[in-house]
Amino acid sequence: MTRLTAPFLDDPALKQVLAALSAEGAQALIVGGAVRNALLGEPVADVDISTSAPPAEAIRLAEAAGLRTVPTGIEHGTVTVIADGRGFEVTSFRRDVETFGRRAVVAYSNRIEDDAHRRDFTMNALYATGSGEVLDPVGGLPDLAARRLRFVGDPRARIAEDYLRILRFFRLLAWYGREAELHALAACRELREGLTGISRERIGHEIRKLLDAPDPSRAVALMAEAGVLPLVLPGADAGDLPELVEIEQEFGTGALPRWPRRLALLAPRDAAGALRLSREEARVQDHIAAALALPAPAAAYRLGRAAAAQSVLIRAARGDRPAFGWCHELARGAEAKFPLTARDLMPELSGPALGEALRRAEDAFVASDFTLPREALLRIALQQEARA
C-alpha cells in the first residue's frame, strides 16, 4: 500500500471537511494535483476533494456539520465548502453518458472507478484518504514513479472530450514528466486542429503556465515536432530555448518572471493577440523586443532595468554573451539622468520644435554613453534650430 505523507493532511480545516462529507458512509477523498505533487515532493497549492455523495447530498452533509457551502460549479457537480474561512472545491463522482467536445452529459456515481476514468492523465487520477492511503484506480502510480505522462484510456477519446488537453499534455510534461507516451504524442499531432476551436484566453493560460516550468524546452520542442507550437504561436522559434534555460541557471534571474522572457525568445508573431495577453503583459513583450535592438545600458535607460535584463539573457542564449559586470552597466543606464528639461530651451523654442530638440539632445546623450555634459547638450538641442 502506498501512503501519502504531506503537511496538508494535518490541516484541521481539511479534516473537518472530509469528516463532514463522510459522516453517513459516503467517500470523501483528496484528488488530483495535491496527491500527485505530494508524492513527487513538489509544492501543493490547492487541495481538491472528490466525493461519492451527489451535490445536493454533499451540501446537506457539509451544512449539517456547520460548514458553509457555495454552489460555485453546481452544474458540473462542484460545490465549495468553507471551513475555517477557506474554501475547498468538492466535486461528486461522475461518469460520462455522452460527450460533445467540452460538454458532456454526466451521471453521478458512487464508484471511484467511474470518476477516475473520466479524468485526463493517469498521474492526475490518484486519490488519497484523509489518513494518507493512496487509491489508484487506473494505474497512475507506476506512471508517476517513471514520470511518464499517459492519458487515461484512449488518448484520442480523452482529447476529443476537450482539445485543450493537448496543451495540458505538454504543460504537465514540462512540469512533471520525463517520458511522453508515443501514443499520446501521436494523438496530439493528429488532433491538433481541434485547438482552433479553443478560446485564445484558455490557450494563453496554458502557454503561460507551460513556459513558467523550470525547464520547458523539451516539451516545447515536442510541441513544435507535433505541429502544435506553430498552430498556437505562429512564427515561434524554440531553437534557442534550451540555451536560455542554461543561461538562466548560470546567471540567475532574481525576481524576473520566467514566462515573459521565454515568450519573447520564441518571438512569435502577434503574441499579444494569439494568447490574449493583458495590456501590461503586451507592454512587457514590446519593451523586451525593443530592448533587444539597443545596447544594454541604453535599453535600461529607455525601457527600464527589467526589460534590459531580460534582453541580455535572451541575447546570451543566442550566442551574444554579456561582458563581465553587465549588471552594473544596466544599473548605470537605469540611473542615468538626462540633464536638460524643456525649460532650459525656452523661450527660444516652443511647440513641436521644442520636443524635437529635446529628443535630439537626449539621443546624443544616450549615444555618448551618458557622458555629454549639459552645455554640449544645449548646443546640440539649439544648433539645428539656429540653422533653420
LINGISUL-V363788 format. One record per helix or strand of 3 or more residues. SS is the DSSP state (h for helix, s for strand). FROM is the first residue (numbers start at 1). TO is the last residue. If there is no record, write none. Layout:
# LINGISUL-V363788
SS;FROM;TO
SS;FROM;TO
This chain:
# LINGISUL-V363788
h;7;10
h;12;21
s;28;31
h;33;40
s;48;51
h;55;64
s;68;73
h;74;76
s;78;83
s;86;92
s;94;100
s;103;108
h;112;116
h;122;124
s;133;135
h;140;145
h;155;161
h;165;176
h;182;190
h;192;197
h;200;211
h;217;225
h;229;232
h;241;251
h;258;266
h;271;275
h;279;291
h;296;303
h;305;317
h;326;335
h;342;345
h;351;367
h;374;387
